[in-house]
Amino acid sequence: QVQLVESGGGLVQPGGSLRLSCAVSGSIIGVGDMRWYRQAPGNERELVAGITSGGSTNYANSVKGRFTISRDSAKNRVYLQMNSLVPEDTAVYYCNADIRGRTLRYSAYWGQGTQVTVSS
């Protein structure tokens, strides 16, 4: 069974930084596009950043210039470096990835989420 596990969340003061990590495990043939989403209470889940298998990145306007998404293809990991954090960044952050398992088709998988709280 393919599994995605996020780590690195926690409580941080405004202006601080956090680095989220998402580890993919299981019987994996290939990993395609990888993404980070977030969802705050009362809000819809939104796409924060994405990265293709070729390294092309895309960011939500609200985090552009502050967040950086990257991936380690050898370890099947995706990271989200978050700098200059503000309270509005508070949310549960979810890892999402297109993964090819024992079939020839890619399917989307989700992690369980990790809480990020930006507060004094």
The 8 nearest C-alpha neighbors of each residue, nearest first, counted from 0:
[[1, 25, 2, 26, 24, 100, 27, 101],
 [2, 0, 25, 24, 26, 3, 23, 27],
 [1, 3, 24, 23, 25, 0, 4, 110],
 [4, 2, 110, 23, 22, 109, 21, 24],
 [3, 5, 110, 22, 21, 2, 111, 6],
 [6, 4, 21, 20, 113, 112, 110, 22],
 [7, 5, 20, 19, 8, 21, 113, 4],
 [6, 8, 19, 18, 20, 9, 17, 5],
 [9, 7, 115, 114, 113, 6, 19, 17],
 [8, 10, 115, 114, 116, 11, 7, 113],
 [9, 11, 116, 117, 115, 12, 118, 8],
 [10, 12, 117, 15, 116, 118, 9, 13],
 [11, 13, 118, 119, 117, 15, 14, 10],
 [14, 12, 85, 84, 15, 117, 118, 86],
 [13, 15, 83, 84, 12, 85, 16, 82],
 [14, 16, 13, 12, 84, 83, 11, 82],
 [17, 15, 82, 81, 84, 83, 14, 18],
 [18, 16, 81, 80, 19, 82, 7, 8],
 [17, 19, 80, 79, 7, 81, 20, 78],
 [20, 18, 7, 79, 78, 6, 8, 80],
 [19, 21, 78, 6, 5, 77, 7, 22],
 [20, 22, 5, 77, 4, 76, 94, 78],
 [23, 21, 76, 4, 3, 24, 75, 5],
 [22, 24, 3, 75, 2, 76, 21, 4],
 [25, 23, 2, 1, 22, 3, 26, 27],
 [26, 24, 1, 0, 27, 2, 23, 100],
 [25, 27, 100, 1, 28, 0, 24, 101],
 [28, 26, 100, 29, 25, 99, 101, 98],
 [27, 29, 100, 99, 26, 101, 30, 98],
 [28, 30, 99, 27, 98, 31, 100, 105],
 [31, 29, 98, 97, 99, 32, 96, 75],
 [30, 32, 97, 52, 98, 33, 51, 29],
 [31, 33, 51, 52, 97, 50, 96, 34],
 [32, 34, 96, 50, 49, 95, 51, 97],
 [35, 33, 49, 95, 48, 94, 96, 50],
 [34, 36, 94, 48, 47, 93, 95, 46],
 [37, 35, 46, 93, 47, 45, 92, 94],
 [36, 38, 92, 91, 45, 44, 90, 93],
 [39, 37, 44, 90, 91, 43, 42, 45],
 [38, 40, 90, 42, 41, 91, 89, 37],
 [41, 39, 42, 38, 90, 43, 91, 89],
 [40, 42, 39, 43, 38, 44, 90, 91],
 [43, 41, 39, 40, 38, 44, 45, 37],
 [44, 42, 38, 45, 41, 39, 40, 37],
 [43, 45, 38, 37, 42, 36, 46, 39],
 [46, 44, 36, 37, 43, 47, 38, 42],
 [45, 47, 36, 48, 35, 37, 59, 44],
 [48, 46, 36, 59, 35, 58, 45, 37],
 [49, 47, 58, 35, 57, 34, 46, 59],
 [48, 50, 34, 57, 56, 33, 35, 58],
 [49, 51, 56, 33, 55, 32, 54, 34],
 [52, 50, 32, 54, 53, 55, 33, 31],
 [51, 53, 31, 32, 54, 50, 30, 55],
 [54, 52, 51, 55, 50, 32, 31, 56],
 [53, 55, 51, 52, 50, 56, 69, 70],
 [54, 56, 51, 50, 53, 57, 52, 49],
 [57, 55, 50, 49, 54, 51, 58, 48],
 [56, 58, 49, 48, 50, 55, 59, 47],
 [59, 57, 48, 63, 47, 60, 49, 62],
 [58, 60, 47, 61, 62, 63, 48, 46],
 [59, 61, 63, 62, 58, 47, 64, 57],
 [60, 62, 59, 63, 58, 47, 65, 64],
 [63, 61, 65, 60, 66, 59, 64, 58],
 [64, 62, 60, 65, 58, 61, 59, 66],
 [63, 65, 66, 62, 67, 60, 61, 58],
 [64, 66, 82, 62, 63, 83, 81, 67],
 [67, 65, 81, 80, 62, 64, 82, 63],
 [68, 66, 80, 79, 69, 81, 65, 64],
 [67, 69, 79, 78, 80, 48, 66, 50],
 [70, 68, 78, 77, 67, 79, 50, 71],
 [69, 71, 77, 76, 78, 72, 68, 75],
 [72, 70, 76, 73, 74, 75, 77, 69],
 [71, 73, 75, 74, 70, 76, 30, 52],
 [72, 74, 71, 75, 76, 70, 30, 29],
 [73, 75, 76, 72, 71, 22, 23, 70],
 [76, 74, 72, 23, 73, 71, 22, 77],
 [77, 75, 22, 71, 74, 21, 70, 23],
 [76, 78, 70, 21, 69, 20, 71, 75],
 [79, 77, 20, 69, 19, 68, 70, 21],
 [78, 80, 68, 19, 18, 67, 81, 20],
 [79, 81, 18, 67, 66, 17, 68, 78],
 [80, 82, 66, 17, 16, 18, 79, 65],
 [83, 81, 16, 65, 84, 66, 15, 80],
 [84, 82, 14, 15, 65, 16, 85, 81],
 [83, 85, 14, 13, 82, 15, 16, 88],
 [84, 86, 13, 87, 88, 117, 14, 83],
 [87, 85, 117, 88, 89, 118, 13, 84],
 [88, 86, 89, 85, 117, 90, 84, 39],
 [89, 87, 86, 85, 90, 84, 117, 116],
 [90, 88, 116, 87, 115, 117, 86, 39],
 [91, 89, 39, 38, 115, 37, 92, 114],
 [90, 92, 114, 38, 37, 113, 112, 115],
 [93, 91, 37, 112, 113, 36, 90, 114],
 [94, 92, 112, 36, 35, 110, 37, 95],
 [93, 95, 35, 110, 109, 34, 21, 36],
 [96, 94, 109, 34, 108, 33, 35, 93],
 [97, 95, 33, 108, 107, 32, 98, 34],
 [96, 98, 107, 31, 106, 32, 105, 30],
 [99, 97, 30, 105, 106, 29, 96, 31],
 [98, 100, 105, 29, 28, 104, 30, 27],
 [101, 99, 27, 28, 102, 26, 98, 29],
 [100, 102, 99, 103, 28, 26, 27, 104],
 [103, 101, 104, 100, 99, 105, 28, 106],
 [102, 104, 99, 105, 101, 100, 28, 29],
 [105, 103, 102, 99, 106, 100, 98, 101],
 [104, 106, 99, 98, 97, 103, 107, 100],
 [107, 105, 97, 98, 99, 104, 108, 96],
 [106, 108, 97, 96, 98, 95, 105, 109],
 [109, 107, 96, 95, 97, 106, 110, 98],
 [110, 108, 95, 94, 3, 111, 96, 107],
 [109, 111, 3, 94, 4, 112, 93, 5],
 [110, 112, 109, 93, 4, 113, 5, 3],
 [113, 111, 93, 92, 110, 91, 5, 114],
 [112, 114, 92, 91, 8, 5, 6, 115],
 [115, 113, 91, 8, 9, 90, 92, 116],
 [114, 116, 8, 9, 89, 90, 91, 10],
 [115, 117, 89, 10, 9, 118, 11, 114],
 [118, 116, 86, 11, 12, 89, 13, 10],
 [119, 117, 12, 86, 13, 116, 11, 10],
 [118, 12, 13, 117, 11, 86, 10, 116]]
